[in-house]
Amino acid sequence: MQMPMNLLLIYGTTEGQTRKVAAFVADHLAARGHKTRVVSVGDCAAADIDPSAFDAVIVAASIHRGCYQPAVVRYLEQHPAALRARPGAFLSVSLAAAGRAPDDLEGREACVARLSQRTGWTPPMIHHVAGAFRYTAYSPLKRWAMKYIAYRKGGPTDTSRDHELTDWADLARFVDAFLQQIGRGALAGA
Ligand SMILES: Cc1cc2nc3c(=O)[nH]c(=O)nc-3n(C[C@H](O)[C@H](O)[C@H](O)COP(=O)(O)O)c2cc1C
């Protein structure tokens, strides 16, 4: 039985799917007896939250045109030492995570590599989370562009509704693996 931990989950989202991912992870951690402070990088106080106050940190962000939310990048740049000193995991939310084509795999790996290079944080554990097509929330132009991408990739093209590709069971397994690695002392700072 693992000692209860106090975790920080800091996330960035553009259309809301990563917020849903963050809430799911916090609920799963709570079910395992751990406390999680969930913070959006969009909150004005986010920059002041010191990762040193937590046993472990999970960062979640989504990919838009090959980049993560700039506020997530800034947060990582502001706290390099504290992040490196403790167990951490990165949840990369994207549509490439749902693909099996070589360009999907290369594209999502390249995004994480660019983030690490820029911020100096190499997440001890990384999980690629399939996101969602939120057609009903997109502007007409964005809807058209996303439908075209879906058409080319064999994804859902019915724009009258949203399509969630997230594999929640897979995400829960990743969180359990993360907890297991912390318990073994196998991650940075553990
Ligand atoms: C304008 C736009 C650009 C996107 N660009 C990418 C991309 O470059 N690579 C990718 O894998 N997914 C891309 N996506 C898909 C998002 O990562 C996916 O919809 C995710 O669920 C968004 O999460 P969020 O709602 O938390 O922002 C894009 C989505 C939109 C709307």
Ligand as a Chemical Component Dictionary entry (heavy atoms), coordinates in Angstrom:
data_LIG
# 
_chem_comp.id                   LIG 
_chem_comp.type                 NON-POLYMER 
_chem_comp.pdbx_formal_charge   0 
_chem_comp.three_letter_code    LIG 
# 
loop_
_chem_comp_atom.comp_id 
_chem_comp_atom.atom_id 
_chem_comp_atom.alt_atom_id 
_chem_comp_atom.type_symbol 
_chem_comp_atom.charge 
_chem_comp_atom.model_Cartn_x 
_chem_comp_atom.model_Cartn_y 
_chem_comp_atom.model_Cartn_z 
_chem_comp_atom.pdbx_ordinal 
LIG C1  C1  C 0 -6.884 24.190 -35.067 1  
LIG C2  C2  C 0 -6.454 22.835 -34.555 2  
LIG C3  C3  C 0 -5.153 22.407 -34.820 3  
LIG C4  C4  C 0 -4.749 21.140 -34.385 4  
LIG N1  N1  N 0 -3.469 20.732 -34.651 5  
LIG C5  C5  C 0 -3.096 19.469 -34.311 6  
LIG C6  C6  C 0 -1.794 18.985 -34.644 7  
LIG O1  O1  O 0 -0.949 19.696 -35.181 8  
LIG N2  N2  N 0 -1.498 17.702 -34.325 9  
LIG C7  C7  C 0 -2.402 16.866 -33.699 10 
LIG O2  O2  O 0 -2.099 15.710 -33.470 11 
LIG N3  N3  N 0 -3.630 17.321 -33.330 12 
LIG C8  C8  C 0 -3.986 18.589 -33.624 13 
LIG N4  N4  N 0 -5.232 19.052 -33.271 14 
LIG C9  C9  C 0 -6.125 18.198 -32.490 15 
LIG C10 C10 C 0 -6.132 18.556 -30.992 16 
LIG O3  O3  O 0 -4.901 18.259 -30.380 17 
LIG C11 C11 C 0 -7.264 17.770 -30.339 18 
LIG O4  O4  O 0 -8.491 18.220 -30.883 19 
LIG C12 C12 C 0 -7.287 17.873 -28.831 20 
LIG O5  O5  O 0 -8.365 17.101 -28.334 21 
LIG C13 C13 C 0 -7.425 19.316 -28.363 22 
LIG O6  O6  O 0 -7.392 19.338 -26.962 23 
LIG P1  P1  P 0 -7.977 20.576 -26.150 24 
LIG O7  O7  O 0 -9.463 20.543 -26.350 25 
LIG O8  O8  O 0 -7.584 20.311 -24.744 26 
LIG O9  O9  O 0 -7.332 21.804 -26.691 27 
LIG C14 C14 C 0 -5.659 20.311 -33.674 28 
LIG C15 C15 C 0 -6.962 20.767 -33.393 29 
LIG C16 C16 C 0 -7.355 22.010 -33.833 30 
LIG C17 C17 C 0 -8.748 22.484 -33.541 31 
# 
loop_
_chem_comp_bond.comp_id 
_chem_comp_bond.atom_id_1 
_chem_comp_bond.atom_id_2 
_chem_comp_bond.value_order 
_chem_comp_bond.pdbx_ordinal 
LIG C1  C2  SING 1  
LIG C2  C3  SING 2  
LIG C2  C16 DOUB 3  
LIG C3  C4  DOUB 4  
LIG C4  N1  SING 5  
LIG C4  C14 SING 6  
LIG N1  C5  DOUB 7  
LIG C5  C6  SING 8  
LIG C5  C8  SING 9  
LIG C6  O1  DOUB 10 
LIG C6  N2  SING 11 
LIG N2  C7  SING 12 
LIG C7  O2  DOUB 13 
LIG C7  N3  SING 14 
LIG N3  C8  DOUB 15 
LIG C8  N4  SING 16 
LIG N4  C9  SING 17 
LIG N4  C14 SING 18 
LIG C9  C10 SING 19 
LIG C10 O3  SING 20 
LIG C10 C11 SING 21 
LIG C11 O4  SING 22 
LIG C11 C12 SING 23 
LIG C12 O5  SING 24 
LIG C12 C13 SING 25 
LIG C13 O6  SING 26 
LIG O6  P1  SING 27 
LIG P1  O7  DOUB 28 
LIG P1  O8  SING 29 
LIG P1  O9  SING 30 
LIG C14 C15 DOUB 31 
LIG C15 C16 SING 32 
LIG C16 C17 SING 33 
# 
